[in-house]
Amino acid sequence: MLLEVVLKIFLLNHNVYKYVLQFYIESEIMKKEIILLALLATVSVSGISGCVQPSQWPFLQVTPTVLGGTGMVITDFIADPTEVYSNATGRVMMTVKNLGGALVDMDTSLVMIAGSGIKETLADGLYWTGSGTTTSVYQHFTKDMKPEDTVRGTPADEKTFTWNLRSPADIETGTTRTDVFIGRIYYDYTTTVTGNIWVYSQTESDAARAAGRELNRATFSSTSGPVALTLRSTPDPVVLATGENTFTMIMTISNVGGGALYETGSVTYTSGSEDVTLTTDELNRVDVTITSPGLTITGCSGSQELVGGKDLTLSCDVTVSTPPTAFASYQVKFVADYGYNTERTATVTVSGR
């Protein structure tokens, strides 16, 4: 709209146009400068709001919890070949790697195949059947699967499983069908968060304010896993007035691995007696245990349910056994135990001879 006005003025008077155009250009520059200033102000306010608490000294030393996100991962799942005739041999291969931060016990884990052309018995003319040594859809690890050890420089454990199969025999000549293979892994896992919480007396806080010193905030670190456990204390740092001995911690549990979460003990991993059937009551459950010398933490331990698989946030009540006269640091350890499964798919086309 403004451009149309400028053009009309140009037709009437070139000199007027010159000044109007200059004004237009300068106004555009001014708008960009205003936007830049607004962005800088937003960043500044965000930075301040993250480290200043009302009526408290600006405490700055922050180490956020490291989120989990990986565990036992199916890095590869393929059918070979992808096109076969009926009553022909083929194979399905699954490669699994422990990309998390906890060890996977060989006795509480298994892998399996399922799909449109697979039955547990692996014996039927319309289905894929076992060939050679393949007699079950289940397979097991032969040793505990260790995660990467960055200190020792050892890589994460990896294993490839192979199912030798024979394609369905009863496929009519001239017809084809596409079968979907589903590879799954079931395993028990643990996410552990350790932390250090600083607690100050009001007198110590006032002294720090007067001296221009910063007080330490809580720090947490977490192992990596398909379930993330995040913690923070509030207020942070904790400043207790005379006669006070309680504060709050906030715990959030999140399913970040892209699979299904279930209560430990829900799956039978024993070879020959495998049972991966899960009930609704067993899904989305995590068991939390807390170790906190000098602190009593209640309200967030025990069995917890992530309703509908959504994030669960809980308030933990924390009582300090002996409030410090100046300051003290307290070590805490939160452990989440759970079962987990993930899957990948592959397809193969079967043609009748």
ChimeraX attribute file (.defattr): number of C-alpha atoms within 10 A of each C-alpha:
attribute: neighborCount
match mode: 1-to-1
recipient: residues
	/A:1	5
	/A:2	7
	/A:3	9
	/A:4	9
	/A:5	11
	/A:6	16
	/A:7	13
	/A:8	11
	/A:9	16
	/A:10	16
	/A:11	10
	/A:12	10
	/A:13	10
	/A:14	11
	/A:15	11
	/A:16	13
	/A:17	18
	/A:18	14
	/A:19	11
	/A:20	17
	/A:21	17
	/A:22	10
	/A:23	12
	/A:24	15
	/A:25	12
	/A:26	11
	/A:27	12
	/A:28	11
	/A:29	12
	/A:30	12
	/A:31	12
	/A:32	11
	/A:33	12
	/A:34	12
	/A:35	12
	/A:36	12
	/A:37	12
	/A:38	12
	/A:39	12
	/A:40	12
	/A:41	12
	/A:42	12
	/A:43	12
	/A:44	11
	/A:45	11
	/A:46	11
	/A:47	11
	/A:48	13
	/A:49	12
	/A:50	12
	/A:51	15
	/A:52	14
	/A:53	14
	/A:54	7
	/A:55	6
	/A:56	13
	/A:57	19
	/A:58	19
	/A:59	18
	/A:60	16
	/A:61	13
	/A:62	15
	/A:63	12
	/A:64	13
	/A:65	20
	/A:66	16
	/A:67	20
	/A:68	24
	/A:69	19
	/A:70	19
	/A:71	27
	/A:72	31
	/A:73	21
	/A:74	22
	/A:75	14
	/A:76	15
	/A:77	22
	/A:78	20
	/A:79	19
	/A:80	16
	/A:81	13
	/A:82	16
	/A:83	15
	/A:84	20
	/A:85	19
	/A:86	23
	/A:87	20
	/A:88	13
	/A:89	18
	/A:90	20
	/A:91	18
	/A:92	21
	/A:93	17
	/A:94	22
	/A:95	16
	/A:96	20
	/A:97	21
	/A:98	24
	/A:99	23
	/A:100	24
	/A:101	25
	/A:102	21
	/A:103	19
	/A:104	23
	/A:105	17
	/A:106	16
	/A:107	17
	/A:108	20
	/A:109	25
	/A:110	24
	/A:111	22
	/A:112	20
	/A:113	23
	/A:114	16
	/A:115	14
	/A:116	13
	/A:117	19
	/A:118	22
	/A:119	17
	/A:120	13
	/A:121	13
	/A:122	19
	/A:123	15
	/A:124	15
	/A:125	15
	/A:126	15
	/A:127	20
	/A:128	26
	/A:129	26
	/A:130	22
	/A:131	16
	/A:132	9
	/A:133	9
	/A:134	16
	/A:135	17
	/A:136	16
	/A:137	18
	/A:138	19
	/A:139	21
	/A:140	17
	/A:141	17
	/A:142	10
	/A:143	12
	/A:144	14
	/A:145	21
	/A:146	21
	/A:147	22
	/A:148	19
	/A:149	11
	/A:150	9
	/A:151	6
	/A:152	7
	/A:153	8
	/A:154	11
	/A:155	14
	/A:156	17
	/A:157	18
	/A:158	17
	/A:159	14
	/A:160	14
	/A:161	15
	/A:162	15
	/A:163	23
	/A:164	18
	/A:165	21
	/A:166	23
	/A:167	27
	/A:168	24
	/A:169	20
	/A:170	14
	/A:171	20
	/A:172	11
	/A:173	11
	/A:174	8
	/A:175	10
	/A:176	17
	/A:177	11
	/A:178	14
	/A:179	19
	/A:180	16
	/A:181	21
	/A:182	19
	/A:183	24
	/A:184	21
	/A:185	23
	/A:186	23
	/A:187	23
	/A:188	26
	/A:189	24
	/A:190	24
	/A:191	24
	/A:192	24
	/A:193	23
	/A:194	19
	/A:195	20
	/A:196	17
	/A:197	19
	/A:198	19
	/A:199	29
	/A:200	22
	/A:201	21
	/A:202	19
	/A:203	16
	/A:204	18
	/A:205	24
	/A:206	15
	/A:207	13
	/A:208	14
	/A:209	16
	/A:210	10
	/A:211	9
	/A:212	11
	/A:213	13
	/A:214	14
	/A:215	22
	/A:216	19
	/A:217	21
	/A:218	25
	/A:219	19
	/A:220	20
	/A:221	19
	/A:222	23
	/A:223	22
	/A:224	23
	/A:225	25
	/A:226	31
	/A:227	30
	/A:228	26
	/A:229	28
	/A:230	22
	/A:231	24
	/A:232	20
	/A:233	20
	/A:234	13
	/A:235	16
	/A:236	23
	/A:237	24
	/A:238	23
	/A:239	25
	/A:240	23
	/A:241	13
	/A:242	11
	/A:243	7
	/A:244	13
	/A:245	18
	/A:246	17
	/A:247	19
	/A:248	18
	/A:249	19
	/A:250	15
	/A:251	17
	/A:252	15
	/A:253	21
	/A:254	19
	/A:255	22
	/A:256	16
	/A:257	20
	/A:258	14
	/A:259	14
	/A:260	17
	/A:261	25
	/A:262	27
	/A:263	22
	/A:264	20
	/A:265	12
	/A:266	18
	/A:267	22
	/A:268	18
	/A:269	22
	/A:270	13
	/A:271	12
	/A:272	10
	/A:273	8
	/A:274	13
	/A:275	12
	/A:276	14
	/A:277	9
	/A:278	12
	/A:279	9
	/A:280	7
	/A:281	11
	/A:282	18
	/A:283	22
	/A:284	21
	/A:285	21
	/A:286	25
	/A:287	18
	/A:288	20
	/A:289	15
	/A:290	19
	/A:291	14
	/A:292	16
	/A:293	13
	/A:294	15
	/A:295	19
	/A:296	15
	/A:297	21
	/A:298	15
	/A:299	11
	/A:300	21
	/A:301	17
	/A:302	12
	/A:303	14
	/A:304	17
	/A:305	20
	/A:306	18
	/A:307	11
	/A:308	8
	/A:309	14
	/A:310	12
	/A:311	14
	/A:312	15
	/A:313	16
	/A:314	15
	/A:315	16
	/A:316	19
	/A:317	16
	/A:318	18
	/A:319	17
	/A:320	18
	/A:321	12
	/A:322	10
	/A:323	21
	/A:324	16
	/A:325	14
	/A:326	14
	/A:327	18
	/A:328	13
	/A:329	15
	/A:330	15
	/A:331	17
	/A:332	18
	/A:333	17
	/A:334	21
	/A:335	20
	/A:336	23
	/A:337	20
	/A:338	25
	/A:339	27
	/A:340	27
	/A:341	23
	/A:342	20
	/A:343	18
	/A:344	17
	/A:345	16
	/A:346	18
	/A:347	18
	/A:348	20
	/A:349	16
	/A:350	22
	/A:351	20
	/A:352	17
	/A:353	15
